[in-house]
Amino acid sequence: MRIVLVGPPGAGKGTQATRLAATLRVPHISTGDLFRANISQQTELGKLAKSYMDAGNLVPDEVTIAMAKDRMEQPDAENGFLLDGFPRNVSQAEALDELLKTEGIKLEAVLDLEVPEEEVVKRIAGRRICRNDSAHVFHVTYSPPAQDGVCDVCGGELYQRDDDSEETVRKRLEVYHTQTEPIIDYYKAQGLVVTISSLGPVDEITRRALEALKREDAGK
Ligand SMILES: Nc1ncnc2c1ncn2[C@@H]1O[C@H](COP(=O)(O)OP(=O)(O)O)[C@@H](O)[C@H]1O
């Protein structure tokens, strides 16, 4: 399956994408994770991306599209992928359409994760991530780690992302509304959007997502 995941920052895209990708047996491609890997390896791309990310802005399309394209062309993505954080504006969506067209393939669904804005700010401000594995995510209010600052899964050090400060989160939300939300209408016009609520236990949301994708698949 070829799926795009959309939703505001803090909607749980990363958490759900990891689980859905494992069940659907497709790679989870996260442009945010790719940028963060570049930042920790101190590449030129990482240095450029960091300045935009820390301000809550989008990294310029040119470099983002090239990076996403390169990742989608890896052999493991040949039979499908789950895109998380890409496309993030209409011109990226158009570039993705072009790329898929040249390869003669199509998206099957765009999964839209809905979550109220106040919830987003609360979730992100309390979010802590493990340095060893970005899929190990904790929440100081909802699911605090047994030991302060230490990952329950692997013992790694927990940290707060530089762009998770309240001020940057508000900017990221504004960018989401003005630049990313329009892609939902763009994909609605192609009949691809399935919307689910991203409130509730993590397992329950995964179940909802798989159900919705199955219905979408059956309808094609
Ligand atoms: N497709 C993209 N285009 C431009 N910038 C991106 C893209 N994906 C990620 N980024 C940058 O990385 C940041 C973090 O993205 P991500 O990890 O997806 O977090 P979240 O969805 O929680 O905001 C974004 O705020 C943006 O600066």
The ligand as an ORCA input file, in Angstrom:
! r2SCAN-3c Opt
* xyz 0 1
  N       7.765     17.745      4.201
  C       8.395     18.693      4.908
  N       8.606     19.912      4.353
  C       9.234     20.870      5.007
  N       9.658     20.749      6.274
  C       9.487     19.557      6.888
  C       8.849     18.463      6.238
  N       8.823     17.415      7.095
  C       9.394     17.824      8.232
  N       9.793     19.111      8.131
  C      10.463     19.930      9.174
  O      10.663     19.118     10.326
  C       9.892     19.608     11.459
  C       9.443     18.444     12.316
  O       8.625     17.587     11.574
  P       7.972     16.260     12.208
  O       9.028     15.445     12.812
  O       7.127     15.640     11.149
  O       7.113     16.788     13.416
  P       5.616     17.153     13.687
  O       4.715     16.444     12.742
  O       5.432     16.703     15.106
  O       5.575     18.641     13.534
  C       8.805     20.460     10.830
  O       8.306     21.440     11.715
  C       9.569     21.065      9.623
  O      10.415     22.127     10.023
*
